[in-house]
């Protein structure tokens, strides 16, 4: 049975992110290798991996082979550092690429930047962009930050997210006119 995983902000090949975010890596080679190892320890070939932006800053020649090293059906919701066009990302190996936030499973709004969602709305925002900035909680009543720094460089499982937000899921069903 396949699973769905979420992550954001791996920033492959971005040397300065190691310094900016105090990442525990000596260089980008070590960082890239360890993040891929941690992703692949969770994400299996048949799984879905949704990356909420800022995949990498390397050259196209560097990024393309790196995409194929990561397990799963890869989906990219583009972030502010994902400068290549959609066709190029798909050619590199992403199965789906979106320039704007997406709705996943009628309940989860997946975006790179945090969206305004309050706890009374029947939606949850899965986002990145803020890395380890203390102004944003990792888990709140309105969303979850899946930046790699928040989860020890591992992706977050969809089932864990749904379990955390189970009360909201039930409220969403109550408000959905199409739900019987």
Phi, psi and omega in degrees: 000134182276156179238165175242137182233153179231144174204171177203156169064041175295330178051047177307140178068011181263098184298319184292335181295333177299317179285313183302320185253010181051043178292144186277046183233147179285324184202176183292328179298313178295316180299310181302312182298316183290320179295316178299317179301315181291319175302309185290342176289340179252311186276122178264167184305321184277355182279169176251133176238115179257120182255116182273057169091164179055057179298306183193161182242010180285178176289164179299324179294331177278317186290320185303308180292334180294322180302318182290344178282346183264130180293159169097171173278103190268131178239132179244122168261109192299142176251182184294340178263357180273076190283340182291160179279166185304315181300321179293318178297321180291321177298328179288341177131001175283137180283327179218143179220134181231134178281333185239165179305152179237159172258126181244128179057035175058013189218325185258125175263113183259122182216162174283304178279148175299139177258159175284113175220123177261167187295342180275346178284147181277025181236161177231139178258125172257122188215170175229228174071322186272355178050241183255016183302128186290350179290342182245133175281151176292310178241125176228182178288344184249349182182181177221132175272123181253020174305140186304326181298331183286342188230033177054034175070021174251153173284163181255133183281138178305319181297322177294321178295315181294324177296316180298320183259024185303323177297321178291325179298316179296318177296322179299316180297322179294328182269352184275114181292344180269352182271131180257000000 
